[in-house]
Amino acid sequence: MKAVVYRGVSHPLAVETVPDPTPRPDEVVLKVLRAGICGSDLHMASLGKAAPGTIFGHEFSGEIVAKGREVALPYGIGDIVTANPYDSCRTCEVCGEGHMGLCSVGVCVGTDLNRPGAYAEYLAVKAHMLHRLPSGVSMAEGAMVEPLTVAYHTVHRAALRPDDDVLIMGGGPIGAAVTLFARLAGARNIVVSEPSEVRRQGARDFGATGVIDPTKGPLAELAARQLGAAPSVVIECVGTPGRIQDAMMAVKIKGRVIIPGVCMEEDRFYPVIGIMKELDLQFSQTATDSDFEAVIDLIAKREIEPLQLLTRTISLDEVDATFQGLTQDPSQIKVLIDPALA
């Protein structure tokens, strides 16, 4: 089969021919229908955080084309599914609480040589990771379930109230999805901070009541001016050094800072800011199986429209150029790969 393979920071993401996966007893093989490009994939590639030979891709939808001998109902050949990408032990205390992504021995599909991801024509995953897609959820929407669950989980951790004024830092895929769910949660005002004019306009379409350009001055001042006072909640969705400090400076006294932004570099901030404001800082890393089911249900009921976030669908051959361009083209929010495209 064809797959996009990472060979190192100084090498392009090349389409190579690799062996077709065969299912272990507890696995299924999926024909990949769509795979999403995630910001963490970009970070792993540019910072050398993955081993050469890794096949990225933890956001996907697929059709079951083979299954191991231990895989029983309810999954059958031809079913269209997505998956919680964390291959966890499912026996430890953390897994028992539903937090598979926090399992100490868990591995995320698409981040490890032993767990190839969905930038490929086919993919093997354990059956217990699967979530069936109902008929009202398209294959493109199915590939967007995983990033949507990250945003859904983030907003759940934020415990938004109707009187909350929310500042969302970043208008990329996660920031845009957080905006959707913050609106659904009933936040009073939702302001998105984003340097790209295109993404600022998109944020309004996703439910933001206001937008700011963080290059125009100190974020705390810009947010307070837009909202009339400091926000009660700041959700940091950028994931670059310095952003936690900015969030702490911007939020009100006794406010809440939620951090789903994946920063893979060393960062620094002044704890005294949090002490003097008595802030709550919460990190949000993953999602539970119940989050997956809730998001799939919201899509099926058309309470959210994920395709608002989709800006482009590409072939495997276009992945390398797209990786290079995503850091320069803010008009792109969610890009999906269709391995069937020529």
C-alpha positions, 0 to 999 in steps of 0.5 A, a space after each residue: 500500500 501507499 503511505 506518507 512516511 516521515 524520515 526526519 526533520 531535513 527530509 520531505 514527507 515521502 509517499 512510499 510503498 509499505 506492507 499492507 497491515 494484517 490484523 492481530 487477533 484483537 484488531 481490525 484493518 480499515 480502508 482509510 476514507 479520510 485522515 486529518 492533518 493535526 497541528 501536533 503532526 506539524 510540530 512532531 515533523 518540524 521539531 523532530 519529535 517522531 522517529 524516522 519511519 513514523 506514519 502520522 495520522 491519528 484523526 481518521 474515518 475508515 471502512 472495516 475490510 478485515 478483522 482478527 479472530 477475536 473481534 466479534 460483534 458489533 463490528 462487521 466488514 463494511 462498517 464505517 467507523 472512527 476511533 479513539 486513537 489511544 491504544 491504552 491498557 484499558 486495565 489501569 485506574 486511569 483507563 478505568 475512569 475513562 481517560 485512555 489518553 492518560 494511560 502511562 503505557 498507552 500509545 497514540 496511533 500515528 506517533 510511534 513506529 509500532 502504531 502506524 497512523 492514517 496517512 496511508 491507504 490502510 490502517 490497523 487498530 484495536 477493535 476496542 478503540 472503534 466508534 461506529 459512524 451513523 448514517 447521518 455522519 459523513 466520512 469527512 465528518 468522521 475524520 473530524 470527530 477526534 479533534 472535535 472531541 479535544 475541543 469538546 473535552 476542553 470546553 467541558 473542563 472549562 465548566 462554562 457558565 452563561 455569565 462567562 466572558 471567554 477569550 479563545 487564543 488561536 483561530 486554528 482547528 482547535 480554537 475554531 472547534 472550541 468556539 463552536 462548543 463554547 457557543 453551544 455551552 451558552 457563554 455570554 461573550 466569546 472573543 477569539 484572538 488570532 493574527 490572521 484576518 481570514 481566521 478572524 472572519 472564520 471565528 465570527 462564522 463559528 460563533 465568536 461575538 468578537 475578534 482581536 488581532 494580538 499583534 496590535 497591542 498587549 493581549 490583556 488590554 485588547 481583550 479587556 477593551 473588547 469585552 469591557 472587562 477582563 475575561 473570566 475564562 481564557 482558553 489557550 489553543 496556540 501551543 507556542 512558548 509564551 502563550 500561557 503567560 499571556 493567558 494568565 495576564 489576560 484573565 480576570 482575578 480568580 479566573 480560569 485558564 484552560 490549556 489544550 494548546 500542545 507546546 512541545 518546547 520548553 516554556 516559562 511563565 511567572 507563577 506569581 501572576 497566578 498567585 496574586 490573581 489566585 487563578 485556576 490553571 487546567 491542562 486538557 490533553 485528550 478525550 474520553 470514549 463518552 466524549 467521542 459518543 457525545 460528539 458523534 451524536 451532536 453531529 448526527 443531530 446536526 447540532 454542530 456542523 463540522 464541515 464549517 471547519 473543512 477548508 481543503 481535501 488533498 491526496 497523499 502526494 500533496 501531504 509534504 507540500 501541504 505541511 510546508 504551506 500550512 505554517 504560511 497559509 492561515 486560510 487553511 483550518 482543517 485539511 483532510 487527506 483522501 488516500 483515494 485521490 490521484 
